[in-house]
Every structure is written in C-alpha cells, then in structure tokens.
C-alpha cells in the first residue's frame, strides 16, 4: 500500500549554483531525426542511485553539479541524497557525506563542498525536481539550449510529491571514482580506415590528457597526432555519444551527452556505452587510455 509521506516539500531555492548546476534526467531520446540530441545525466548510474536512495523513480529529474559548490534551501522537510563524485556536505553546522540519505528540516540549507575525486555529483530530492519538460524530458541541453537554463542563485525549483515508499537502506558504499588514468573500452570505426595504421596504434597505446576546455558537449583530449590516410572532406554524418572525432588539428574530441547529432570530421572509434559514466567523471589533467573491448 502506498502511503502519503509528510516530508514532501513544495520547492527549494538555489543559494549558490557553484561552477555549473543543471537539471538532468534520463534525457530526451528519439528526436535525433529533428536535430535534437539525447542530453541527460552524464553519469546515469549515479543519477539512478541518488533517486533510489530517496525513493524516487530512477529517471526522476535531479541536479547535476560540476565540481561542487551548490547550495540550496529546502522550504519544507525532505530527504536528500547525493551521489557521483564524493564530496563533503553540510546542512547547517552538521557535516555529512555523499551516498547517504540526509534528512533536511524545513528552512535547512544544504551546501556541497568540492569533490576530492571525480567531477560531477548528483543531488536527488525526494519527489524529484519538477522543472517544465521539453520534448518529454526535463534535461538541460547546453548545445541546443533546450530544457531549463543553468541554475543561478535565487532560482526556485518545484519539487514533486513522493510516490513510492521510503527505502529501508539509507546509505550505500560509493562506487570507486579514480583520480588516476582511466581506461576506456572502444570499438574502432566507423571511419578508422581514414587514418594511417600508425594512428590506430597510437590511439590504443598512448596516454591522452583531458584539457580544461572540456564540457558536456565534448571532452577535449591532448595527445599524439593521429595521421590521416584520406584527406578529403567528409560529408556530415550522424554521430553518437562516445564518438572519438578527429578534427584537422588531430586533437581528439570525445562526444558527451550534449553532442551534435551530425559531424563533419572522421570518427576513429567510439567509447562503449558502459564506460560513458566514467567519462562524465574525468577531470582536467586526468589521463585517459583506450583499449579494444
């Protein structure tokens, strides 16, 4: 039997948005033919875990926080869970951590510190964020500018009513987040044949480094040049999340959830779907290596 839970809160107010805070859910799939990408949480397992901890549907809208710094006030008693990149959390003067359920009293302010590892953390509030959906999703797409704009201090976010029971478990062991080189499995193609064999060898044997101009659209990688065998212009063709595109300067771009749906540079390989949550946690300066698998 479903019960009504008094901890439901009507809204929360953003006090500090930090570097970047966005509303995200599972994304808006099925619109690529109209030029609309999927968007959605970069680290989807972390989003789903935060929602499960507070009794939401796994795909309920959350706040994706880049490099911490978010602060918000709840205007009613509620439960909050934060997953993804581990970071210190304070509610008033009380210290907490990620991957546990935090009971917040009405008027309580939740403040996120800076993650010690990883980049993106996910804040789920019991009932879910009730931003206005666009094409079936509440996700913010930074490329197409669909969905809610990036959060700013003073923004008020409505919260949905809780629907499911409160889970029995209120703490979980956080999955490991690396601060060293990350190994990402790839499948070669669809344009690997446009590159010299030495380029494929360099891709699979070299270390690349995440640069500071990375974002949800694409993670820029500094590393060895990948010489091309074919130098013709490529007609724009469809690209997917995880595609490793090589522009003329040879610096790889690893497409993220807000990537364009078409691209005009050859794609030498594609990172496997199962590894994309790891990509969402890569920090500038962190090393990346690619393996076949």
VEXLUM-607157 format. One record per residue: x, y, z of N, C-alpha, C in turn; residue in three letters. Coordinates in pm, whole numbers, plus 50000, padded with zeros to 5 digits. Layout:
XYZXYZXYZala
...
//
This chain:
500844988250000500005000050000500895012450000unk
500575021849913501325034249906500815043850012unk
501725049550087501345058950192501785072950154unk
501115082750213501505096650193502565100250296unk
503655106550248504765109450337504825124350365unk
504795128450490504725142550525505995150350493unk
507105143150456508335150450430508335157150293unk
507275155950215507215162550085507375177650101unk
508205183650016508415198150019507965203949886unk
507455215949888506915221849766507995226949674unk
509095231949730510115237949644511425239549720unk
512465242549644513745246249703514265258449629unk
515125266049695515705278049637517215276549629unk
517765279549512519205278849492519845290949560unk
520805288249649521545298849718522835301849643unk
523505291449594524755292749519524795281449418unk
524995284749292524985274449187526335267949166unk
527405273249229528725267749204529175270249061unk
530095262049013530625263648878529545261448772unk
528795250548786527725247348691526785237348756unk
525515240748760524495231748814523335231448715unk
522925219448677521915217548574520855207648621unk
519635209348576518605199248595518805188548488unk
518845176048530519035164948436518175153048476unk
517715145548375517065132848398517665122748301unk
516895112948255517435102648166517585107548023unk
517135119647990517355125147857516135124147768unk
516235130847652515135130847554515535122547432unk
515275109947437515675100747330514645100947217unk
515115097847095514215095846983513935108246900unk
514735119046919514495131346843515655134946752unk
516595125846732517775128946650517395132646507unk
516285126746456515875129946319515425144446305unk
515175151046417514825165246415516015173946457unk
517185167746469518365175146508518505177546656unk
517765170046739517785171846884518525160046947unk
519555162947022520335152447088519655146947212unk
520275136747271519675129847385519845136847518unk
520995143647537521285150347663521125140447779unk
520675145147895520525136448012521775136548099unk
521665130248215522785129748310524005123348246unk
525175129248272526415123748215526735110448282unk
526605109748414526835097448489525465091948530unk
524835084348441523455079848464523335070048580unk
524275060748601524155052248719524165060048850unk
524955070848857524965079048978523625085848998unk
523035090848890521705097048898520675086948948unk
520695074948890519725064748928519885060849075unk
521125059849122521385056049261520865066649357unk
521115079449326520615090149412519095089649423unk
518435087149310516975086249311516485074349392unk
517145062949378516715051049455516835053549605unk
517885060449646518095062649789516945070449853unk
516335079649777515245087549834513865082649792unk
513815071049724512525065149689511895070749564unk
512675077349478512155082349351512275071749243unk
511555073849133511845066349011513275069248971unk
513995059348915515405061048880515635072348780unk
514625075348699514765085548595514245099248636unk
513865100948762513365114048807514445124548791unk
514035136948770514985147848750515755150848878unk
517055153148860517965156348970518745168948932unk
519645173049020520565184048989521955178148967unk
522505180448848523875176248817524815187948850unk
525775185548939526655196048990528075193248943unk
528675203048877530045201748829531025208048927unk
531875199748985532935204049077532385210649204unk
531245206149249530715210349378530285224949381unk
530095230049502529785244149522528315247649528unk
527425238049500525995240949504525525242749648unk
524605252249668523915253749797522465256849769unk
521565250649846520135253149827519415251649960unk
518285258749970517455258350089516155251250059unk
515765241850145514515234550130513415241650209unk
512245243550146511165250850211510145241550276unk
510595229950311509775220150380510675208550415unk
510295200250513511135188850548511185178850434unk
512365173750406512515164350295513735155550316unk
513955146450223515135137950221515925140850095unk
517235141050110518145144150000519215133449995unk
519635129649874520765120449856521675126049748unk
522975124849770523975130049676524915118649641unk
525105116349512525975105449466526935110949361unk
527665101849294528635106049193529955109349258unk
530585120549215531865124549271531715126949421unk
532505120249506532345121749652532825135549698unk
532025141649785532375154749837531745156849974unk
532275166150054531675168950184530385176850168unk
529445174350258528135180850255527855186350394unk
527275198350399526865204050527525405208150520unk
524675205050626523325210150645523355218150775unk
523325231350763523575239550880525005237450925unk
525185233951053526525231351106526875216551110unk
525965208251061526195193751069526835188750940unk
527875180750952528595175450836528025161950793unk
527985160150664527545147450606528495143950492unk
528165133150426528965128850311527995124250203unk
528545120750089527705115849981527305101250006unk
526355096549925525895082649925525205078650055unk
524545088450119523705085750233522465094650221unk
521395090550286520185098750286520295109050398unk
520045121550361520155132550457518765138250481unk
518315138250606517035144350642517245159250661unk
516505167250587516645181750593515355187650646unk
515455195550753514275202050811513855213950725unk
512615218150742512145229950670513045241850701unk
513475248750595514375260050611515835256350615unk
516135243350609517525238950612518245241750481unk
519495245650491520305248350372521375237550356unk
521415231550238522375221050205523505227350124unk
524745225150167525905230650097526865219550058unk
527245219349930528175209449879529575215449871unk
530565207849918531945212049905532495208449768unk
533805207149759534485203849634534855189049636unk
534605181649527534925167249528536415164749537unk
536755154349610538155150449621538605142349500unk
537645135649435537905128249312536685129749223unk
536875127949094535745129049003535355143548982unk
534255145548905533875159048865532405162248889unk
531525152448865530075155348868529395147548981unk
528585155049058527785149149165526315151149132unk
525465142549190524035142749158523215143949285unk
522355154049287521515157049403520085152949371unk
519595143149444518185138949431517435143449555unk
516275149249533515385153449641514125144749633unk
513685139749747512515130849745511325137849680unk
510775131449577509715137249496510195141549359unk
511505144249346512085148049217511885162749183unk
512765167849098512665181649051511565182348946unk
510665192048960509525193148868509685204848772unk
510835205548705511015215648600510085212348483unk
509785222248402508885220348289509545211348184unk
508935200048145509545191348045509495197247905unk
510525194347826510595198347685510865185647603unk
509965182447511510075170047433510225158047525unk
509455158047632509395146547721510505145447823unk
511365155647834512475154747928512665168147998unk
513145167448123513475179548199514965182748191unk
515705175948106517155177848097517525191048031unk
518605196848079519215208548017520205203947911unk
520025208547788520955205647678521715218447648unk
523015218647678523795230847662524025234547516unk
523975224647425524205227647284522945233447219unk
521825226547235520585230947171519835241247254unk
520225243047381519575252247474518125248347501unk
517855235447497516545230347537516565227347687unk
515375227747747515265224847888515565236947974unk
515575235048106515795246448197517185252448175unk
517335265548189518675271548179519535267148298unk
520855268448288521715265548404521235273148527unk
521305266548641520775272248764521605284248809unk
520905293948869521545305848925521005308249066unk
521765315649143521305319249277519965326449267unk
519035322249351517695328049351516665319749276unk
517115310149194516165301749122515375293249222unk
514085291849195513205283649277512785271449196unk
513035259749249512705247249180511555240249253unk
510455237649182509365230049245509745215349260unk
509245209249365509515195249395508225187249387unk
508285175449328507115166949315506735160349448unk
505545154649450505105147449568505685133349566unk
506155128249679506665114549684505585104549645unk
505975094349572505015084149527505295070349586unk
506555066949598506895053649647507225053749795unk
507375041949854507735041049995509175045450018unk
509495048950140510865052450177511705039750180unk
512815039150107513635026950107514155023550246unk
514345010650271514845006250401516305010250421unk
517095010250311518505013650320518695028550299unk
519465034950388519675049350374521145052850354unk
521975042950325523385045450295523895034150207unk
524785037350112525365027250024526865029650016unk
527605019249978529045020749956529245027549821unk
529945038849816530105045849689530965038149592unk
530585037849464531435031549363532765038949354unk
533845032149316535135039049309535155049649199unk
535755061049230535995071749132537495074049129unk
538115072449013539565073049002540055087448995unk
541275089749046541955102449023543255100048946unk
543325088348882544485084748801544005081648660unk
544865075648577544485072848439543255063848434unk
542325067448345541115059448325541265051648195unk
540925038748198540985030248079539565028848023unk
539395032747897538085032947834538035023147717unk
537105013647718536985004147605536345011047485unk
536865007947367536345013847244536145002947139unk
535275006047044535204998446920535685007646809unk
536515002446718537065010746611536005013846506unk
536175025246439535265029146333534295039746380unk
533435044746290533215039546154534185044646048unk
535085054146085536005059645986537455056946022unk
537725045746087539105042346120539945040445995unk
539285036645883540045034545759540505047645695unk
540075059045748540545071945700541895075545764unk
542345067645858543585070445930544675060445893unk
545915064745907547035055745888547015044945996unk
547525032945962547595022546065548335027046191unk
549305035946175550035040846292549135049146384unk
548085055246325547165063146406546365054246499unk
545875043046448545125033646532546035028146642unk
547275025346605548225020346703548465030846812unk
548605043546771548825054246867547615056046958unk
546415054646902545205055946983545175045647094unk
545595033347064545465022347160546685020747251unk
547755027847221548965026047302549385038647376unk
548745049847350549205062547404548335067147520unk
548885076447594548145083147700547665096647649unk
546395099447670545815112447636545455119547767unk
545345132647759545055140447880543855149447857unk
542935149547955541755158047947542175172647961unk
541695181147870542045195247874540955203347943unk
541295215747977540385224148055539175228847976unk
539235228147841538095232747761537105221547731unk
536995212047822536045201047809534715204847874unk
533625199147823532315201647880531385190147846unk
530085192047863529115181447836528955178847686unk
529335188347604529265186247460530375176947415unk
531585179347462532705170847425533865172347521unk
534555161247545535755161147628536945162147534unk
537715172947545538875175147459540075167847516unk
540825161447429541945153247472543235157647403unk
544265160247481545585163247428546385150247423unk
547095147947312547865135747297548575135547164unk
549065123947125549805123146999548905125846879unk
549515130946771548785133046647548365119646588unk
547185119446527546675107246462546635109946312unk
547705106246240547795109746097546715103046013unk
546145110845921545095105845833545665100545703unk
545035090245652545365084645521544565091445412unk
543305094845441542425101645347542215115945397unk
542475125545310542395139545349541225146745283unk
540325139245222539145145345160538225151045267unk
537325160145223536285164945313535245153945333unk
534775152545457533785142445489532405148845494unk
531475143045420530095147845428529575145645570unk
528865155545622528325154145759527515141345771unk
527735134245879527015121845904526685120846051unk
525785111846085525345110546223526475106346316unk
526455111846436527425108046538526665104746667unk
527315097246753526675092546876527495096846997unk
526885096047113527615098347237528735088047248unk
529915092747283531075083947293531955083947170unk
531515090447060532315090946938533605098546962unk
534715093446908536015100046914536275106346778unk
536015119346771536145126546645537515133146638unk
538135132446518539475137946500539435149346398unk
539415161846444539465173346353540855174646291unk
541045184146198542345185246129543535187346222unk
543325193946337544475196046426544885183346500unk
544125172446481544485159546539544135157846684unk
543585168146749543235167046891541855160846903unk
541775149546969540525142046977539475149347059unk
538225147847017537075152147096536205139947122unk
535945137347250535105126047290533725131847320unk
532745128547235531425134647246530695130147373unk
530105140047444529315137447563527835137747534unk
526995138447637525535137447618524925149047541unk
525575160747537525015172347465525645174047327unk
526205163447272526905164047145525965167547029unk
526505173046918525685174946799525275161446741unk
524185161046669523715148246614524405144846483unk
525085154546420525875151746300527255157946317unk
528225152746242529585157946248530255156846113unk
531235165646089531915165945960533345161345963unk
533805156346080535165151046090535095135946113unk
536105128646067536035113946079536125109346224unk
535365098846254535345092646387536195080046381unk
537275079946456538205068546452537735057046540unk
536965060046644536485049646736535345055246820unk
534655046346890533545050146976533715043447112unk
533655051247218533725045747354532445038047383unk
532585026447441531425017947473530485024947572unk
529195022247556528185028647641528475026447789unk
528945014547824529135011247965530215019848030unk
531075025947949532165034148004531845048948008unk
530715053147951530425067447946530235073748086unk
529705066548185529685072548319531075076148370unk
532085068348334533465071548372533915084348304unk
533515086148179533875098348105533295110548176unk
532075109248227531435120248296532145124648422unk
533055116448474533785119748596535225123948570unk
535625125048442537005128848410537255143548443unk
538365146148509538745159748544539845164848451unk
539915178048428541035183448351542365179148410unk
543275174848323544575169948365544625155048388unk
543475148448394543445134148416543805126748289unk
544475115348303544905107448189543845097648142unk
543845094948012542915085547951543695076247859unk
543375063547865543925053647773542775045647714unk
542915041747588541845034647518542265020147493unk
541315011147513541534996947490540414991547401unk
540674981347325539644974947244538844965447332unk
537534966747324536714957647405535294962647420unk
//
